[in-house]
């Protein structure tokens, strides 16, 4: 199930395919989950019949960070 997270201070929105990815992004890149509001995105947003969001959402990939 897709999840959209919104930063409580800046209003930045990021959409993820699942809640695990959203939590991981919030913890690693976003300063912690307490700084984000999590919202379940109903249905498939790529479908032409799906309702459009009023605010554009940016999909940001999260890369696995490893130390060498």
HELIX and SHEET records of a PDB file:
HELIX    1   1 UNK A   19  UNK A   28  1                                  10    
HELIX    2   2 UNK A   33  UNK A   35  5                                   3    
SHEET    1   A 3 UNK A  13  UNK A  16  0                                        
SHEET    2   A 3 UNK A   3  UNK A   7 -1                                        
SHEET    3   A 3 UNK A  36  UNK A  40 -1                                        
END                                                                             
